[in-house]
Amino acid sequence: MRYFFSFSLRTIICASMLFVFLFLQVDVIAQSEDPESMFNEANLAYKEGRFGDAVIKYEDMIDNGYISADIYYNLGNAYYRLDNLGYAILNFERSVKLNPSREDAKHNLALAKAKTIDNIEPVPGFFLSEIISMFIGSQDSEFWSWSTITLLWLTFCLLALFILGRSPSIRRLGLLSGMIFLVMSVFSLLAAWNTDYSENLRTDAIVMSSTAYVRSEPNDASPELFVLHEGTKAEIINLEGNYFFITLADGNKGWIEQTDIERI
């Protein structure tokens, strides 16, 4: 009897472990669908005009951790075809954020923004700082990181030429060129830090509601300052309760409900 009980217990334990193992294997197989095939299925749905299906498939990829500028760009196009400006702009912005040099995403982002209701005129800044910001923002952090490494190697080579050069003219050339490349490498390093900080900082957001009220204080009873509409971009400054304190490119500020806005 004791042997039978022991045998039955071992059988139950082994069967349970086998069941758990098979269950986990099925789950892994279900989740391990090739991202390329998922992307192709989403693209096919888009080409066939099934934009709603395409949105679901692209969103599934993102939910499963497959994130890229291409996916966000195609998702933005699908939302644009569905006349969902908020999500179209949101995903075009995310695509540009991941790949600042992507011109097709910038072009479609501009087309989508042209359809928004709010006309936000940015406060003009110092022209030189704006030029530098545009130049730095034209590439991502990876580009600037590799540029820094390349420029530093060139700097070391030129300084070695200064140290080891035999003629005064070669040494002078090595020193002068080395100093120039050193300054360029420092600039590239600062650009890499700035772009990496911007890529990981999620303060920019898009208004998703058709009508969103911006208030003077973070509560429903406070006066309305102005109204924003779907697709408008804002910067999140602070959070209090269910409200974000935001600022617009034209300098206007106020509190908006979290449900009316989504981070890029």
LUMGU-602048 format. One line per 4 residues: number of its first residue (from 1); their letters; for each residue y negated, x, z negated of N, C-alpha, C. Coordinates in pm, whole numbers, plus 50000, padded with zeros to 5 digits. Layout:
NUM	A	Y,X,Z,Y,X,Z,Y,X,Z; ...
END
This chain:
1	MRYF	50122,50085,50000,50000,50000,50000,49876,50087,50000; 49878,50193,49914,49763,50282,49909,49744,50355,50043; 49856,50393,50104,49850,50459,50235,49793,50367,50341; 49836,50240,50335,49787,50143,50432,49636,50122,50415
5	FSFS	49592,50115,50288,49449,50096,50262,49369,50216,50310; 49422,50336,50284,49353,50458,50329,49349,50464,50480; 49459,50429,50543,49464,50429,50690,49365,50330,50748; 49359,50211,50692,49266,50106,50739,49121,50150,50721
9	LRTI	49095,50215,50607,48958,50259,50581,48915,50366,50682; 49009,50460,50708,48979,50563,50808,48958,50501,50945; 49037,50402,50977,49026,50334,51107,48890,50266,51121; 48849,50199,51015,48720,50127,51017,48605,50226,51032
13	ICAS	48613,50337,50955,48506,50437,50961,48498,50498,51100; 48612,50536,51157,48615,50596,51291,48564,50498,51397; 48606,50373,51386,48563,50271,51481,48413,50248,51471; 48361,50249,51347,48216,50229,51327,48137,50345,51386
17	MLFV	48187,50467,51363,48118,50585,51417,48121,50583,51569; 48234,50543,51626,48245,50535,51772,48150,50431,51827; 48138,50317,51757,48047,50211,51801,47903,50258,51798; 47865,50326,51689,47728,50378,51677,47700,50480,51786
21	FLFL	47798,50567,51812,47782,50670,51915,47762,50608,52052; 47848,50509,52084,47837,50441,52215,47704,50366,52226; 47661,50305,52115,47534,50232,52116,47417,50327,52142; 47418,50442,52076,47312,50541,52097,47314,50596,52237
25	QVDV	47433,50615,52293,47445,50666,52429,47388,50567,52529; 47420,50439,52509,47366,50335,52598,47215,50330,52589; 47162,50344,52466,47017,50342,52446,46951,50461,52515; 47013,50580,52504,46958,50699,52568,46959,50685,52719
29	IAQS	47071,50631,52773,47081,50612,52918,46976,50513,52966; 46954,50407,52886,46855,50306,52926,46715,50363,52929; 46689,50460,52835,46554,50513,52824,46532,50637,52912; 46638,50689,52968,46627,50814,53043,46614,50792,53193
33	EDPE	46558,50680,53232,46537,50656,53374,46441,50761,53429; 46477,50809,53545,46399,50914,53608,46255,50868,53627; 46156,50943,53572,46015,50902,53588,45971,50895,53733; 46031,50982,53816,45994,50980,53958,46037,50850,54025
37	SMFN	46157,50802,53989,46204,50675,54047,46120,50559,53994; 46080,50565,53866,45992,50462,53810,45859,50460,53883; 45806,50580,53909,45678,50592,53979,45690,50537,54121; 45801,50569,54188,45823,50521,54325,45837,50369,54330
41	EANL	45906,50313,54230,45919,50167,54223,45783,50100,54205; 45700,50159,54119,45566,50104,54097,45482,50115,54224; 45493,50229,54292,45417,50248,54416,45463,50150,54524; 45595,50125,54530,45648,50030,54627,45596,49890,54601
45	AYKE	45593,49851,54474,45539,49719,54437,45394,49707,54480; 45318,49816,54461,45177,49815,54501,45163,49801,54653; 45243,49877,54729,45237,49873,54875,45274,49736,54930; 45365,49668,54860,45408,49536,54903,45314,49425,54856
49	GRFG	45207,49463,54789,45109,49365,54744,45146,49296,54614; 45250,49343,54547,45289,49285,54417,45217,49363,54307; 45086,49340,54299,45002,49420,54210,45033,49396,54063; 45069,49272,54028,45106,49243,53891,45231,49320,53849
53	DAVI	45329,49325,53937,45451,49402,53909,45420,49551,53899; 45332,49596,53987,45294,49738,53984,45228,49774,53851; 45141,49686,53802,45075,49710,53673,45179,49721,53561; 45275,49630,53561,45379,49631,53457,45458,49762,53461
57	KYED	45493,49807,53581,45573,49929,53595,45493,50053,53556; 45367,50060,53597,45284,50175,53557,45262,50177,53405; 45237,50059,53349,45217,50050,53204,45344,50090,53128; 45461,50053,53183,45588,50091,53122,45602,50243,53119
61	MIDN	45561,50308,53228,45568,50454,53232,45480,50516,53123; 45361,50463,53109,45268,50515,53007,45323,50491,52867; 45380,50372,52845,45440,50341,52714,45556,50434,52682; 45625,50481,52786,45738,50573,52768,45695,50719,52762
65	GYIS	45564,50742,52761,45514,50878,52744,45489,50954,52872; 45503,50887,52987,45476,50954,53114,45329,50931,53150; 45247,51033,53125,45103,51020,53144,45055,51125,53243; 44979,51082,53342,44922,51174,53440,44801,51110,53505
69	ADIY	44720,51193,53570,44603,51141,53642,44646,51049,53755; 44760,51078,53818,44810,50995,53929,44847,50856,53881; 44915,50848,53768,44957,50718,53716,44835,50634,53679; 44740,50695,53609,44618,50621,53572,44540,50577,53696
73	YNLG	44536,50665,53796,44463,50632,53920,44527,50512,53990; 44660,50516,54005,44729,50406,54072,44720,50277,53991; 44728,50291,53858,44714,50173,53771,44575,50113,53784; 44474,50198,53793,44338,50149,53814,44325,50075,53945
77	NAYY	44388,50126,54050,44386,50058,54180,44452,49921,54173; 44566,49914,54101,44637,49787,54088,44551,49684,54013; 44487,49728,53905,44399,49637,53830,44279,49595,53916; 44229,49689,53995,44114,49658,54082,44151,49549,54182
81	RLDN	44274,49558,54236,44322,49458,54330,44337,49321,54264; 44359,49322,54133,44372,49197,54059,44237,49148,54007; 44129,49216,54048,43992,49182,54005,43975,49194,53854; 44048,49284,53792,44034,49311,53650,43952,49438,53635
85	LGYA	43819,49421,53638,43729,49537,53641,43739,49623,53516; 43753,49558,53401,43758,49633,53275,43870,49736,53275; 43990,49690,53304,44106,49781,53303,44106,49875,53422; 44048,49831,53534,44037,49922,53649,43948,50041,53614
89	ILNF	43831,50013,53559,43738,50119,53520,43798,50206,53410; 43863,50143,53313,43925,50217,53203,44024,50321,53256; 44108,50281,53349,44212,50371,53400,44157,50473,53499; 44055,50436,53577,43990,50537,53662,43925,50644,53574
93	ERSV	43862,50600,53466,43799,50695,53373,43904,50788,53312; 44018,50733,53275,44125,50815,53217,44180,50914,53319; 44186,50872,53445,44233,50962,53550,44136,51078,53569; 44007,51047,53574,43905,51151,53590,43901,51242,53468
97	KLNP	43926,51186,53351,43926,51267,53229,44037,51370,53232; 44154,51331,53284,44267,51423,53294,44248,51523,53408; 44183,51478,53515,44162,51565,53632,44019,51545,53684; 43921,51616,53628,43781,51597,53666,43750,51628,53812
101	SRED	43836,51702,53879,43810,51738,54019,43867,51636,54117; 43924,51527,54066,43985,51427,54152,43878,51336,54212; 43846,51357,54339,43736,51286,54403,43771,51141,54434; 43897,51110,54469,43932,50972,54501,43919,50882,54378
105	AKHN	43952,50935,54261,43935,50857,54137,43787,50835,54107; 43706,50938,54130,43562,50925,54109,43502,50822,54206; 43549,50825,54330,43499,50732,54431,43533,50587,54393; 43659,50562,54356,43699,50427,54320,43635,50382,54189
109	LALA	43612,50477,54099,43541,50444,53976,43399,50396,54007; 43333,50464,54100,43197,50424,54140,43198,50285,54205; 43301,50257,54287,43312,50124,54350,43330,50015,54245; 43414,50042,54146,43438,49944,54041,43313,49922,53956
113	KAKT	43244,50032,53923,43122,50020,53842,43013,49943,53915; 43011,49953,54048,42910,49882,54127,42926,49731,54114; 43043,49684,54072,43068,49541,54058,43036,49489,53918; 43004,49577,53826,42976,49533,53689,42838,49466,53681
117	IDNI	42820,49386,53578,42695,49310,53562,42585,49396,53502; 42617,49471,53399,42515,49548,53328,42467,49667,53411; 42337,49683,53413,42276,49797,53484,42216,49891,53380; 42295,49988,53339,42253,50081,53234,42194,50206,53298
121	EPVP	42066,50228,53278,41999,50346,53332,42000,50457,53228; 42068,50568,53255,42075,50677,53156,41939,50737,53127; 41920,50776,53003,41797,50846,52965,41800,50985,53027; 41700,51020,53106,41702,51153,53171,41695,51265,53068
125	GFFL	41780,51366,53088,41779,51482,53000,41718,51602,53069; 41720,51715,53002,41669,51839,53060,41755,51876,53180; 41693,51897,53296,41768,51910,53421,41865,52027,53418; 41829,52137,53352,41917,52254,53350,42044,52225,53270
129	SEII	42029,52159,53156,42147,52126,53075,42237,52026,53146; 42177,51935,53223,42255,51839,53299,42335,51908,53410; 42272,52006,53475,42341,52081,53581,42459,52159,53522; 42437,52223,53408,42544,52299,53342,42657,52206,53299
133	SMFI	42621,52091,53243,42723,51994,53199,42805,51944,53316; 42738,51916,53428,42810,51870,53547,42902,51979,53599; 42856,52102,53597,42936,52214,53646,43060,52235,53558; 43041,52232,53426,43153,52249,53334,43250,52132,53344
137	GSQD	43195,52013,53355,43279,51893,53362,43350,51873,53493; 43320,51955,53593,43386,51941,53723,43530,51991,53722; 43569,52064,53616,43705,52116,53603,43759,52085,53464; 43892,52091,53451,43953,52062,53322,43967,52189,53238
141	SEFW	44017,52173,53116,44028,52286,53022,44126,52392,53070; 44230,52350,53141,44329,52446,53191,44266,52542,53291; 44184,52487,53380,44114,52570,53479,44026,52673,53409; 43947,52629,53310,43856,52720,53242,43932,52822,53157
145	SWST	44046,52784,53104,44127,52879,53025,44179,52992,53114; 44234,52956,53231,44282,53060,53323,44167,53144,53377; 44052,53081,53396,43934,53156,53442,43892,53259,53338; 43898,53220,53210,43863,53312,53101,43956,53433,53099
149	ITLL	44087,53408,53111,44185,53516,53112,44161,53611,53229; 44138,53554,53348,44115,53636,53468,43989,53720,53455; 43882,53658,53406,43754,53729,53392,43763,53839,53286; 43839,53816,53179,43854,53918,53077,43932,54039,53129
153	WLTF	44035,54013,53209,44110,54124,53269,44021,54205,53363; 43939,54136,53442,43846,54206,53531,43745,54288,53450; 43702,54230,53339,43607,54302,53251,43669,54431,53200; 43792,54424,53151,43860,54543,53100,43879,54649,53209
157	CLLA	43914,54603,53329,43934,54697,53440,43804,54769,53476; 43694,54693,53479,43565,54752,53514,43514,54846,53404; 43538,54809,53276,43499,54898,53167,43585,55024,53166; 43711,55011,53208,43797,55129,53221,43744,55220,53332
161	LFIL	43692,55158,53436,43632,55237,53545,43509,55313,53494; 43435,55249,53404,43318,55315,53344,43361,55435,53258; 43470,55415,53183,43516,55521,53093,43581,55636,53171; 43661,55600,53272,43740,55701,53342,43675,55752,53470
165	GRSP	43570,55685,53513,43506,55726,53638,43446,55867,53630; 43454,55938,53738,43408,56077,53737,43262,56090,53783; 43224,56009,53880,43086,56020,53928,42996,55923,53852; 42870,55959,53828,42776,55872,53755,42757,55736,53822
169	SIRR	42758,55734,53955,42735,55607,54026,42852,55510,54002; 42975,55562,54001,43092,55477,53977,43091,55427,53833; 43058,55515,53739,43053,55475,53598,42945,55369,53575; 42830,55389,53642,42721,55292,53628,42763,55156,53686
173	LGLL	42831,55160,53800,42879,55036,53863,42979,54966,53772; 43073,55043,53714,43173,54986,53624,43110,54923,53502; 43009,54990,53442,42943,54936,53323,42866,54809,53355; 42788,54814,53463,42706,54699,53501,42792,54578,53535
177	SGMI	42892,54601,53619,42982,54492,53661,43062,54441,53542; 43106,54533,53456,43182,54491,53338,43102,54403,53246; 42975,54434,53227,42888,54352,53142,42868,54213,53202; 42852,54209,53334,42834,54079,53402,42958,53992,53385
181	FLVM	43075,54052,53409,43200,53977,53396,43228,53939,53250; 43180,54020,53157,43196,53986,53015,43116,53861,52982; 42993,53855,53032,42909,53736,53010,42974,53613,53075; 43029,53632,53196,43096,53521,53265,43220,53474,53189
185	SVFS	43294,53568,53130,43414,53531,53054,43377,53454,52927; 43266,53492,52863,43220,53420,52744,43180,53277,52782; 43109,53264,52894,43071,53131,52943,43195,53048,52972; 43295,53110,53038,43419,53039,53071,43495,52998,52946
189	LLAA	43493,53084,52844,43559,53052,52718,43492,52932,52651; 43359,52931,52650,43285,52817,52592,43312,52689,52671; 43321,52704,52805,43351,52588,52890,43491,52535,52860; 43587,52625,52839,43725,52584,52807,43728,52510,52674
193	WNTD	43656,52563,52574,43651,52496,52444,43585,52359,52455; 43476,52352,52530,43403,52226,52544,43485,52119,52614; 43552,52158,52724,43632,52060,52799,43755,52016,52719; 43816,52110,52647,43932,52074,52564,43889,51978,52454
197	YSEN	43773,52003,52395,43721,51914,52291,43693,51775,52348; 43635,51771,52468,43603,51643,52532,43730,51566,52570; 43831,51640,52618,43956,51575,52659,44028,51511,52541; 44017,51571,52423,44087,51520,52306,44002,51428,52220
201	LRTD	43872,51425,52248,43782,51338,52173,43775,51203,52241; 43811,51100,52169,43814,50966,52230,43699,50881,52177; 43578,50923,52204,43462,50846,52159,43409,50755,52269; 43436,50789,52395,43393,50703,52505,43484,50582,52515
205	AIVM	43427,50468,52549,43504,50344,52554,43446,50252,52661; 43527,50154,52700,43488,50056,52802,43493,49917,52741; 43390,49837,52770,43388,49697,52725,43492,49620,52806; 43583,49552,52737,43692,49481,52804,43669,49330,52811
209	SSTA	43585,49277,52724,43559,49133,52723,43458,49096,52831; 43470,48975,52883,43375,48929,52985,43234,48922,52928; 43224,48886,52799,43096,48883,52728,43116,48938,52588; 43038,49039,52553,43050,49102,52420,42911,49110,52357
213	YVRS	42899,49061,52235,42771,49059,52166,42756,49183,52078; 42644,49251,52094,42613,49370,52014,42514,49327,51907; 42550,49352,51781,42473,49301,51669,42403,49413,51592; 42309,49373,51507,42231,49469,51430,42308,49524,51311
217	EPND	42409,49449,51263,42491,49491,51151,42636,49456,51180; 42731,49521,51109,42873,49498,51138,42930,49371,51074; 42871,49256,51111,42925,49128,51065,42882,49019,51161; 42955,48908,51158,42930,48798,51253,42798,48726,51229
221	ASPE	42745,48737,51107,42623,48663,51073,42496,48738,51113; 42507,48866,51149,42388,48945,51182,42332,48906,51319; 42203,48929,51342,42140,48892,51469,42199,48968,51588; 42199,48902,51704,42245,48965,51827,42131,49047,51888
225	LFVL	42159,49173,51918,42058,49259,51979,42057,49246,52130; 42176,49250,52188,42190,49233,52333,42335,49202,52366; 42359,49170,52492,42493,49130,52537,42542,49231,52640; 42670,49270,52628,42734,49357,52727,42844,49281,52798
229	HEGT	42880,49331,52916,42982,49265,52994,43092,49362,53034; 43198,49304,53087,43319,49379,53122,43289,49500,53210; 43345,49614,53171,43333,49735,53252,43225,49832,53209; 43137,49791,53116,43028,49879,53072,43083,49989,52981
233	KAEI	43031,50108,53000,43076,50223,52922,42983,50246,52803; 43042,50280,52689,42965,50307,52567,43030,50422,52492; 42954,50478,52400,43007,50585,52315,43018,50534,52172; 43136,50551,52114,43160,50508,51976,43108,50614,51880
237	INLE	43023,50572,51787,42964,50663,51690,43027,50649,51552; 43057,50524,51516,43106,50500,51380,43194,50375,51378; 43269,50360,51272,43356,50244,51253,43334,50188,51114; 43317,50056,51107,43304,49988,50978,43369,49851,50988
241	GNYF	43475,49832,50912,43547,49705,50919,43605,49682,51057; 43572,49568,51116,43621,49534,51250,43518,49565,51358; 43419,49647,51324,43311,49675,51419,43298,49824,51448; 43266,49854,51574,43228,49989,51616,43076,49996,51630
245	FITL	43018,50105,51582,42876,50130,51612,42872,50212,51740; 42805,50159,51841,42806,50223,51972,42664,50257,52017; 42659,50350,52111,42532,50381,52178,42556,50382,52328; 42458,50337,52403,42468,50333,52549,42391,50449,52610
249	ADGN	42413,50470,52738,42347,50581,52808,42196,50565,52810; 42147,50439,52798,42002,50416,52799,41941,50426,52659; 42023,50458,52558,41971,50475,52422,41987,50354,52333; 42022,50238,52387,42042,50119,52304,42164,50136,52214
253	KGWI	42153,50083,52091,42260,50099,51993,42286,49967,51922; 42403,49956,51863,42436,49837,51786,42583,49832,51751; 42622,49721,51686,42760,49703,51641,42832,49605,51732; 42955,49641,51770,43035,49556,51858,43175,49543,51798
257	EQTD	43237,49427,51814,43372,49407,51761,43472,49498,51829; 43569,49547,51752,43671,49635,51807,43750,49571,51920; 43772,49442,51909,43852,49372,52011,43781,49362,52145; 43650,49388,52148,43574,49379,52273,43570,49508,52351
261	IERI	43627,49614,52296,43609,49747,52356,43738,49827,52342; 43763,49917,52436,43883,50002,52430,43847,50145,52463; 43903,50237,52384,43876,50378,52404,43936,50429,52535; 43866,50523,52599,43918,50584,52721,44026,50684,52683
END
